[in-house]
Amino acid sequence: MGTTDTGHQPDGAGEKQSAPRRRADAERNITAILDAALVCFTEQPQASMTAIARTAGVGRVTLYAHFPSREVLLEAVLDHTIALASAVIDTAAPNEGPAVDALSRLLHISWHVLDRHRRLFEIAQRELDPAVLRQHHDQAMSRVEQLLIRGQQEGAFRTDLPLNWLVTTVYSLLHAAAADVNTGHLKQNTVADVLEATLLPALRPPQATVRRRRRG
């Protein structure tokens, strides 16, 4: 007696086939939510989760399934933005040429990246714990740290202060500049030059700074 092919799949086969599709759908939803949240946070800082879900084209249930709170979503958007920024910062070629020149390039490019998203960082500074916010920037600031170490080895940057403090100085002034632009205390098109004129002398070894003043 022959067997008849009923066309039924073995138990679990349908689930196995749909799993990659579910993962792909989830990834698309996450990308859409992050993109929408970036737009909403930038244009409407007080945007609700409902408004973000609507902009992303997903339901509230889907949004909360991936990001259970506004804080979690804000941190994810921040990480997403910093990751994109890191790729742009790499174009400054921080490992090439004298450390002082490399830092100058890095400051200019970093400011242009920060300038595009300064409203997002303003919200993050207001809504996230400072320690958490700094932690999210560790990836980008590691490039600054590596460059400062190279500059110290070249004798171009000071070694009399803790390295972490030098990194904090760069980090703090970048965000202070963004805050001053937001409040109108600093002109947007002057920031990169102002940062360079402020930070490079501050990072030079004290003796080098004194010699430069005497020559002037």
Phi, psi and omega in degrees: 000123184281163178262151181251130178280110183276349180085358180281141177275154176301152179305133178092344183295318180297321179294320180297321181289328183274344182301311178300325179294319179295319179297318180296318178297318180296318179295320178296318179296318180297315178299315180297320181293315180297317179296316180294319180295322178299316179296313183294314181297326182284318185270327181223087186308330182264017182306136181278165177297326178297316179295322179293317178299318180297316180296325181282345181078028178233167178276164179299323180299317179296317180299310183289338177294325180268324184226095188290351178208164178298322180296317178298318179295317180299318178296321179293319177296320179298314178298317180299316181292318180294323177298317177295320180295323181299323178295323178289319181299327179300336180290349176285353180050059185296346180266002184250143176073179178303146184299322180298315179295320180295321179293322177300314178298318183296320180296317181296313181291319180299320180295318181297324177292312180297323182299322181293335185237023187294333177293322177297315181292330176296317178296317181298320178295328182279326190254343182251151176298137182306321180294321178293317180299315179297321180299322180293337181270358186303322181298313180290320183287343177297330177293320177296316181299314180298322180291321178295321178298316179298319179295324177295319179294331177278350183082011183271335182240151186293149178240004183276355178239153180302140180302318180301326180290323178295319177296317179299323179298315179296311180302312185294319182289326175301313182284330175294322178297318179298319179296320180291327175293318180298326181267358179083011180275348180220135180284133186303320185280000180252352191299313183302316179291322179296318178299315180297315182293335180273313189281318184300312176298325181292333183268345180291151175302142183307317181296321179296322179294318179297316180299319180296321179294319180294321179294325180293000000 
